[in-house]
Amino acid sequence: MIKRFSSPFFILKKRHFLAGSLVISLCLNSGFTVASDFASETIGVTAQQEEVKGKVSSGGAALVGATVTVKEDPSRATSTNESGDFAINAKVGETLVFTAIGHDPKEIEVAGPTMNVELFSNLENIDEVVVTGYSTQKKGEISASIVSLDQKQLKDVKSPNVSNLLQGKVAGVDVVGTGRPGQQANVRIRGRSSLSSGTNPLWVVDGVIMHGVPNINPNDIENISVLKDAAATTQYGSRGTNGVIVVTTKRALREGEGVFSVNLSSGVSKFNQGNFKLMDSQQLWDFYQTFPNQKDIDPNVTDEVLGTNYDWMENGIKAGAVNDFAASYMGKTEKTSVYASANYYGEKGSIKGYDYERLTGRFNVDHKLTDRITFKPKLNASYTTYLNKEHSLYDMMLNLPWDNPFNADGSVKNPQDENADFVWFGRDHRNYLYDLQYNYGKGQTFDMQGNFDFSYRISDRFTFESMNNLTYYNQTTMNYADPKSNAGRNEKGTINQFSDKRITRFFNQMLKYDETFGNHKVSGFAAYEYSDYTYSSLNATGKGIAPGSEILGNAASVLNFGGTKNDYSFQSGILQGTYAYDNRYNLMASFRVDGSSRFGKNNQYGAFYSVSGAWNIHNEEFFNVPAINLFRLKASYGGVGNVPTYYYASYGTYGLNAQYNGDPAAIQQNFQNANVSWEKSYDANVGLELGFLNRINLSVDLYHKNTSGLLYYVEFPSTAGWDGYWLNIGGLRNKGVEVALNGSVFGPESPFQWDLGFNVAHNNNRITSLNEDQDIPKGNQRFSVGHDVESWYMRKWAGVNPENGDPQWEAIDPETGEVTLTSNYNDAALQFVGAATPKFQGGFNSAMSYKGFNLNASFAYQNGGMTYNTAREWFDSDGAYASYNQLLFMDGWSRWSPENPNATHPRAEYNNTSLSNKVSSRYLESTNFLRLRNVTLGYTFSENLVNRLKLKGLNVYVSGDNLWTSTKFSGLDPEAAILGNDNSADKAGGGDATSQYPAPKRLIFGLNLTF
């Protein structure tokens, strides 16, 4: 059943349109006229002048379109071509001025006929053009909270996924990921604004709203804009409540000779074990000798175990190869602009047995059919495959060094074989390597997006833009369990096949207005937008197979089967207007009405708005501070919405995947609530931007965001018949500050350049209301009014009783509130013991360059958050899990003994029953870390050598990722643990114990050339 809208868009309530028209009329005035006279200048050249030639570059790459002007005679000017080359007539002793958008200007005196110049990026350049969503603005005109990153800022980290490239680069954007090849990172902008609706930002690629994180080649990206406040995101309505990330792909902008680029890189990934160190055979034996109940120990555990010291972790890891090969072409004629690219990315995991490969291709074209009509088709496709025979990280941790997985002849032992003639000490008598030699999984994904866009220039003021996108996604997977394996033996082998398909359509029809007259600049647009999504899947498992067969039809019988289908749709009306006066005052207003099929007719439509303004004080006549080149104030206020994650939240639904006496049967699922409505967030933002000496730039943003009508799925008792229903239950508040500081250590005339950047963000959130102020348990966390939305709720660890070594927790008298200590776990009180939300997070970077050499480094950090390290329940268990390997102590940890009464760990016993390893704040650990995210050393070869090779540019580099991390977290990787808890339904799964991949160390060698 496809659920559409209960009423057409054109009969929306009149107040929606009246309110929108009133807001936009503040910025658009139809009485304005077009300024039509433009002056032209002729460049003159004197006979005594000589031609000066050279190349302008930036960051080792040719700088196209840079302007070169003779300072003494500005009428003499030129610009660089596609290779960065220029030629201009000038006299010896005259000064040439080099300028380019986004770069610091440079002045050089003419001393001869050749001159090569390096311009350095100035990320806060006031004239930089920034993609702000459906339109673009100069940086000096933006009144919303938007941060733009260009392609050079995104290329430092080697990853096939665009989400991983943002870590530590934008204040207020928290990015945590793992090292599994191909896995996307979790991205959160300005904290968490929902209890159970989505918290990931909206991704937009070339104007098209995507379903999830886009699968595109990072090499194809021209720039990324991060939209953070309501003034920036209201244009996307309910889909922008968690922030918006706008990706613009490359296209040729200037006419001239086409340019081919080839980028080749290859390297290795090394498993990053962090602080997680396990005992070897001798250390584990020594630990066993500390147990006071020696008579309870397995009698097979004798000193003969010291004859085996197998390193399970070392066996399961390797240096994984990473290869990234890309080629592209960019060219433009008078009528046609083309960008085409192809890319291969392959990575073998740093844990053995996982191979990931991806092929991508992109084709962007702009073609002028007439003077008024421009056709803009785009095509992007990717094909991804994986082969999964991955070693189990969990099993690598738990297996004992006393167990050798191989027989003397090299065959793999099977402890579960009834005829096994050896002793296996590890828990569950499981050797994961036995099944791994037979069983595996593999999958393929094809993802294609096609745009059929065009624009029609109605007049100098009005343009009609049409965006029409179709996305097709298809995934197939297969999992094979051999009849000889333990997993497949009972069913005589199994094959599971899964296939799903997703089709999304997106249409946006927009009328744009743009006019400049005198010191006034007015622009805006009105648009209608529609998108829909359909999904279907099918899976089946067959049993009884011939060894090696991967065809489901060859199975003797069906073990199980299933499938599903769902869909949703949105339609929207959008208005936006901007006004700028004399490069001093800027205003913007946006209004959007969204309709969602996820709501019933009572609340199917929601209206959202925003207003913002900015004041360029540095352009005022009264402001005359030579040291300050930029002084801007900006403010905004607006609202956005959110929808339930379930596509049929307001409807009563039934599952038809049941049977009764051989007939199909329906099972009640979601209970109808026709009144469930939008989450709504209203936020205020104020910002300050300062520039000093054309070298130092500071930006500060303060925000306060209130979310009401929090959506939450309320579960019914099992006797109710229905599973539960969606309800608007409360409110949530986020407030914070973001600071970014960038600067150049040396002036533009210095041959040695050093740019530094730093950003930090602090976010504080509190739940302001819940339904009847009742707390909501969520595994090891709890939603409660007045507390952080990610508050941990468990027994509070009180250390070790120094007298007897027993564990201790806090007990609280429910009547008096008196706090005492207890060694009885069941008597300990559940209470709030911290929060996962970090106090602050961010990053900093350094970029040096000198005579063709460049050395760049970027760091990411986090401070103040807590994560639950589930792994320690098993691997730091005080003997409770004696058949699991155990952690080596971190610095400062110690075990209780009569000689060491003031210890961090209680006394250990074989099969300990004190419950000291059960859930408590004992295993809550700080996620503080400082990580060298990337360091790159590169060299750009001289023009003479490049010309001799018939090339236009040549650069080589060596790059390292995650080479150094400082943290006190006792597990593999604090980021992996954070991601594990974020993705865990009950917020109880520590990242390491659930096999969350640590970010690997990487060493990459690369070559970039253009011709």
Secondary structure, DSSP 8 states (H G I E B T S, - for coil): -----SS-GGG--HHHHHHHHHHHHTT--TT---------------TT-EEEEEEEEETTEE-TT-EEEETT-TTSEEE--TTSEEEEEE-TT-EEEEE-TTB--EEEE--SSEEEEE--B-TT-TT-EEE-SSSEEEGGG--S-EEEEEHHHH-SS--S-GGGGGTTTSTTEEEE---STT---EEEESS---SSS--S-EEEETTEE-SSS----GGGEEEEEEE-SHHHHGGGGGGGTT-EEEEEE----S-EEEEEEEEEEEEEEE---TT--B--HHHHHHHHHT-S-GGGS-TT-SGGGGG----HHHHHB--EEEEEEEEEEEEE-SSEEEEEEEEEEEEE-SBTTEEEEEEEEEEEEEEESSSSEEEEEEEEEEEEEEEE----HHHHHHS-TT--SB-TTS-B--TT-TT--S---SGGG--HHHHHTT-EEEEEEEEEEEEEEEEEE-SSSEEEEEEEEEEEEEEEEEEEE-TTSHHHHTTT-EEEEEEEEEEEEEEEEEEEEEEEETTEEEEEEEEEEEEEEEEEEEEEEEES--TT---GGGSSEEEEEEEEEEEEEEEEEEEEEEEEETTTEEEEEEEEEEEETTS-TTS-EEEEEEEEEEEEGGGSTT---TTEEEEEEEEEEEEEEE--SSTTTTS--EEEEEEETTEEEEEE-B---TT---EEEEEEEEEEEEEETTTEEEEEEEEEEEEES-EEEEE--GGGSS-EEEEE--EEEEEEEEEEEEEESS-TT-SEEEEEEEEEEEEEEEEEE-GGG--EEETTEEE-TTS-TTEEEEE-EEEE-TTT--EEEEEE-TTT--EEEES-GGGS-EEEEEESS-SEEEEEEEEEEETTEEEEEEEEEEES-EEE-THHHHHS-TTTTTTS--B---TT--B-BTTB-S-SB----TT--S-TTSSBGGGEEE--EEEEEEEEEEEE--HHHHHHTT-SEEEEEEEEEEEEEEE--SSS-HHHHHHHHHH-TTS---TTTTT-----EEEEEEEEEE-
